[in-house]
Amino acid sequence: MNAEHIDQVEPKIQAALSELKDLIRQRWPEASFEVSQGEDPDGVYLGTTVDIDDTDQAMDAIIDRLLYIQVEEHLPVSVIPVRPTHRVIEEMRTRAKTPPWQKSGVDPATLGL
């Protein structure tokens, strides 16, 4: 199926997107969403920005329902959780300031240097 032939406004897809948004908002009311077409796999993508440490938490909250939507209802819907840009930048700055031996978890004192 070609992505351009998937209708985002099709009622079943809209209902699935709304349900997934609701599931995410139950745990993270501040989450924001963006719907787009995707190609790998073809379908409708629900991008969600959630301010959490690990985006796997967002997937864990919806994965059972998402799989049901994809497998049982045959709807080409995917969810892509991301963290806010400011949080990613903050983490990158923190990593840049961390000495290399702390990043690896190796204590230089144990190396006999």
Phi, psi and omega in degrees: 000133180275137184302327182289345179266000179269121185268111180297335184267004176301132187307320181293321178292317178300318179296318179296316178298316179298317180296317179295319176300316180298317179299319179290316180296334177301324181262329182226083184301336182275000182300145176242159188224151174216131180254133180213170175273143178232162185240350185220077008275163176301138177158193179258129183251130175257103176275132179229131177258120183229130182274081180222162181293320187226118182293346174299332177299319179294317178294321179301327182289338186236352192302319181298314181291320179299315179297321177298316179300315183287315187272309185277323181265354178055040179258131183279071183241133176231156179237133179236100177275138176225161176266157179299146182305317183299326180288321178295316179298317178301316179295320179296320178296319179296318179296321181296331180276347183279126178301148184305322182292335176281329177294323183277343182082007180267131177274118183301333180296330181281349182271350180075025180273000000 
